[in-house]
């Protein structure tokens, strides 16, 4: 499986599989990650089925192999305006994940910086940019400004955010709020792809989903190299929703499932 990588001066390092593009001849083109902002204050943690607590992968990277790039730690905000023009250096239409080491919609990111990033997304109209946030409510502040080539995504709620454990009812409210936001965005921006990252798929979200969703990415829970597979019924219920509403599904490489699916939405 071809992997994407971090976009640094037009070169690729690393890998996230759902950024790839499958060409008409069946070959695959790598995608990229692009981080004009860095750092995150959500403090996400996930409780594994065996009771272990997994921390955010990006945080582990920032405090490990990439610590020189985060001298004030991962909870500090970093702005890299010199990176804004990097996507324009890639001429082949590609998928670009624009916040793998941050959350562009985080409340700590100034509106001026968000707008600068969105302006560059609009300028590079030949690419598809994949945004993924855990702050769905803030999407509404920029709904009128989202370029049509921006895929607007929201992650499943973690077990802990900002040091607070989310109860099952709070996690459900998070997903219901996400669906409410998607309903508003669909009216404002009818041509944008709206998607969900269900990784880990830790509870049965199918009853909370609505047809406004354009794409579903499903993955297992992970803690380091150890993967914990989701409840089979939870996956089947999401697949049932997807089949009923003709929503494409992409399986993360850590999911143990057959038949395999790596389907992408088409831009509206």
C-alpha positions as semicolon CSV with decimal commas, in nm:
position;residue;x (nm);y (nm);z (nm)
1;X;0,000;0,000;0,000
2;X;0,140;0,339;-0,098
3;X;0,176;0,580;0,191
4;X;0,159;0,960;0,201
5;X;0,412;1,175;0,372
6;X;0,478;1,513;0,521
7;X;0,521;1,783;0,258
8;X;0,853;1,960;0,314
9;X;0,989;2,164;0,024
10;X;0,808;1,941;-0,222
11;X;0,946;1,616;-0,072
12;X;0,756;1,339;0,104
13;X;0,832;1,187;0,444
14;X;0,605;0,952;0,647
15;X;0,265;0,793;0,578
16;X;-0,118;0,814;0,616
17;X;-0,299;0,585;0,375
18;X;-0,625;0,772;0,328
19;X;-0,453;1,062;0,153
20;X;-0,364;0,855;-0,153
21;X;-0,525;0,891;-0,496
22;X;-0,611;0,587;-0,710
23;X;-0,555;0,677;-1,074
24;X;-0,769;0,546;-1,364
25;X;-0,506;0,284;-1,451
26;X;-0,516;0,144;-1,097
27;X;-0,185;0,290;-0,982
28;X;-0,170;0,495;-0,664
29;X;-0,030;0,843;-0,609
30;X;0,099;0,938;-0,267
31;X;-0,067;1,219;-0,081
32;X;0,086;1,461;0,165
33;X;0,049;1,616;0,505
34;X;0,088;1,990;0,543
35;X;0,125;2,166;0,877
36;X;0,135;2,546;0,853
37;X;0,020;2,538;1,217
38;X;0,148;2,303;1,485
39;X;0,068;2,201;1,839
40;X;-0,260;2,104;2,004
41;X;-0,428;2,167;2,339
42;X;-0,701;1,903;2,330
43;X;-0,490;1,662;2,539
44;X;-0,665;1,359;2,392
45;X;-0,631;1,020;2,560
46;X;-0,799;0,688;2,481
47;X;-0,876;0,406;2,721
48;X;-0,802;0,071;2,562
49;X;-1,012;-0,242;2,625
50;X;-0,742;-0,372;2,860
51;X;-0,745;-0,051;3,066
52;X;-0,427;0,096;2,919
53;X;-0,435;0,467;2,835
54;X;-0,304;0,570;2,494
55;X;-0,199;0,926;2,425
56;X;-0,221;1,127;2,105
57;X;0,012;1,000;1,833
58;X;0,100;1,353;1,721
59;X;0,187;1,447;2,079
60;X;0,415;1,145;2,108
61;X;0,590;1,243;1,784
62;X;0,625;1,608;1,892
63;X;0,775;1,510;2,226
64;X;0,990;1,236;2,072
65;X;1,159;1,234;1,732
66;X;1,029;1,582;1,640
67;X;1,092;1,753;1,975
68;X;1,337;2,006;1,825
69;X;1,049;2,142;1,615
70;X;0,834;2,187;1,929
71;X;1,071;2,361;2,173
72;X;0,785;2,481;2,398
73;X;0,610;2,144;2,391
74;X;0,312;2,016;2,196
75;X;0,056;2,221;2,388
76;X;0,210;2,545;2,256
77;X;0,085;2,698;1,932
78;X;0,326;2,724;1,637
79;X;0,265;2,930;1,324
80;X;0,473;2,859;1,011
81;X;0,377;3,114;0,742
82;X;0,682;3,011;0,539
83;X;0,504;2,681;0,471
84;X;0,192;2,834;0,322
85;X;0,309;2,808;-0,039
86;X;0,426;2,444;-0,016
87;X;0,113;2,290;-0,179
88;X;0,154;2,519;-0,482
89;X;0,488;2,349;-0,553
90;X;0,310;2,017;-0,620
91;X;0,161;2,028;-0,970
92;X;-0,005;1,683;-0,979
93;X;-0,356;1,691;-0,828
94;X;-0,317;1,531;-0,485
95;X;-0,489;1,482;-0,154
96;X;-0,330;1,681;0,126
97;X;-0,403;1,632;0,496
98;X;-0,357;1,982;0,630
99;X;-0,331;1,932;1,005
100;X;-0,167;1,606;1,107
101;X;0,029;1,779;1,388
102;X;-0,236;2,027;1,494
103;X;-0,606;2,109;1,485
104;X;-0,663;2,405;1,255
105;X;-1,007;2,456;1,410
106;X;-0,870;2,462;1,766
107;X;-0,991;2,764;1,960
108;X;-0,630;2,872;2,022
109;X;-0,559;2,919;1,649
110;X;-0,615;3,287;1,554
111;X;-0,881;3,349;1,291
112;X;-0,627;3,536;1,076
113;X;-0,411;3,222;1,055
114;X;-0,708;3,001;0,974
115;X;-0,807;3,238;0,694
116;X;-0,450;3,243;0,558
117;X;-0,454;2,863;0,536
118;X;-0,799;2,857;0,375
119;X;-0,688;3,120;0,121
120;X;-0,403;2,891;0,018
121;X;-0,642;2,594;-0,006
122;X;-0,859;2,799;-0,242
123;X;-0,558;2,907;-0,447
124;X;-0,443;2,545;-0,494
125;X;-0,776;2,444;-0,646
126;X;-0,630;2,138;-0,822
127;X;-0,570;1,962;-0,487
128;X;-0,818;1,817;-0,239
129;X;-0,735;1,920;0,118
130;X;-0,851;1,700;0,408
131;X;-0,923;1,881;0,733
132;X;-0,985;1,680;1,050
133;X;-1,091;1,839;1,378
134;X;-1,210;1,760;1,728
135;X;-1,366;2,107;1,754
136;X;-1,670;2,072;1,525
137;X;-1,852;2,376;1,666
138;X;-1,580;2,612;1,540
139;X;-1,638;2,495;1,183
140;X;-1,945;2,718;1,178
141;X;-1,729;3,029;1,221
142;X;-1,568;2,966;0,883
143;X;-1,848;2,792;0,696
144;X;-1,887;3,073;0,443
145;X;-1,511;3,073;0,374
146;X;-1,449;2,703;0,312
147;X;-1,324;2,644;-0,045
148;X;-1,500;2,365;-0,235
149;X;-1,180;2,158;-0,250
150;X;-1,171;2,130;0,131
151;X;-1,292;1,799;0,276
152;X;-1,434;1,888;0,618
153;X;-1,381;1,608;0,868
154;X;-1,450;1,544;1,237
155;X;-1,293;1,275;1,455
156;X;-1,465;1,040;1,697
157;X;-1,451;1,178;2,052
158;X;-1,164;1,043;2,265
159;X;-1,202;0,905;2,617
160;X;-1,036;1,211;2,771
161;X;-1,012;1,570;2,644
162;X;-0,831;1,848;2,829
163;X;-0,789;1,621;3,129
164;X;-1,159;1,539;3,161
165;X;-1,310;1,196;3,102
166;X;-1,603;1,209;2,861
167;X;-1,900;1,006;2,973
168;X;-2,089;0,793;2,718
169;X;-2,365;1,054;2,711
170;X;-2,110;1,331;2,649
171;X;-1,959;1,132;2,364
172;X;-2,302;1,086;2,212
173;X;-2,374;1,459;2,244
174;X;-2,043;1,530;2,068
175;X;-2,151;1,316;1,772
176;X;-2,501;1,465;1,766
177;X;-2,349;1,814;1,768
178;X;-2,123;1,710;1,481
179;X;-2,423;1,598;1,278
180;X;-2,599;1,928;1,354
181;X;-2,291;2,117;1,232
182;X;-2,278;1,905;0,916
183;X;-2,643;1,982;0,846
184;X;-2,567;2,357;0,863
185;X;-2,252;2,324;0,653
186;X;-2,437;2,126;0,385
187;X;-2,679;2,415;0,344
188;X;-2,400;2,673;0,334
189;X;-2,144;2,474;0,133
190;X;-2,335;2,213;-0,070
191;X;-2,028;2,107;-0,271
192;X;-1,785;2,025;0,011
193;X;-1,715;1,667;0,117
194;X;-1,819;1,610;0,481
195;X;-1,654;1,312;0,648
196;X;-1,595;1,130;0,976
197;X;-1,287;0,955;1,110
198;X;-1,422;0,666;1,320
199;X;-1,086;0,570;1,466
200;X;-1,117;0,416;1,707
201;X;-1,473;0,300;1,653
202;X;-1,525;0,267;2,027
203;X;-1,906;0,265;2,048
204;X;-2,205;0,217;1,821
205;X;-2,228;0,547;1,633
206;X;-2,456;0,420;1,355
207;X;-2,780;0,540;1,521
208;X;-2,630;0,891;1,543
209;X;-2,522;0,918;1,178
210;X;-2,719;1,110;0,918
211;X;-2,721;1,099;0,538
212;X;-2,537;1,432;0,526
213;X;-2,210;1,236;0,571
214;X;-2,015;1,183;0,247
215;X;-1,733;0,956;0,365
216;X;-1,651;0,728;0,659
217;X;-1,300;0,620;0,764
218;X;-1,300;0,327;1,010
219;X;-1,005;0,217;1,220
220;X;-0,907;0,015;1,528
221;X;-0,790;0,152;1,861
222;X;-0,412;0,156;1,888
223;X;-0,157;0,196;2,165
224;X;0,187;0,196;2,016
225;X;0,210;-0,109;1,792
226;X;-0,080;-0,288;1,962
227;X;-0,420;-0,272;1,790
228;X;-0,755;-0,343;1,953
229;X;-1,026;-0,436;1,706
230;X;-1,367;-0,268;1,738
231;X;-1,681;-0,459;1,825
232;X;-1,789;-0,647;1,512
233;X;-2,149;-0,532;1,553
234;X;-2,038;-0,168;1,565
235;X;-1,859;-0,206;1,230
236;X;-2,150;-0,394;1,074
237;X;-2,394;-0,124;1,186
238;X;-2,183;0,152;1,031
239;X;-2,149;-0,049;0,711
240;X;-2,524;-0,098;0,708
241;X;-2,576;0,278;0,731
242;X;-2,319;0,332;0,455
243;X;-2,484;0,078;0,224
244;X;-2,832;0,222;0,282
245;X;-2,718;0,578;0,205
246;X;-2,451;0,495;-0,055
247;X;-2,167;0,641;0,156
248;X;-1,813;0,528;0,060
249;X;-1,606;0,366;0,337
250;X;-1,230;0,351;0,383
251;X;-1,070;0,096;0,618
252;X;-0,753;0,198;0,803
253;X;-0,467;-0,051;0,777
254;X;-0,503;-0,140;1,146
255;X;-0,854;-0,280;1,094
256;X;-0,897;-0,657;1,067
257;X;-1,193;-0,700;0,832
258;X;-1,301;-0,878;0,518
259;X;-1,401;-0,795;0,251
260;X;-1,162;-0,503;0,244
261;X;-1,278;-0,154;0,146
262;X;-1,079;0,151;0,038
263;X;-1,342;0,369;-0,125
264;X;-1,320;0,747;-0,168
265;X;-1,588;1,008;-0,224
266;X;-1,591;1,217;-0,536
267;X;-1,588;1,591;-0,504
268;X;-1,947;1,714;-0,525
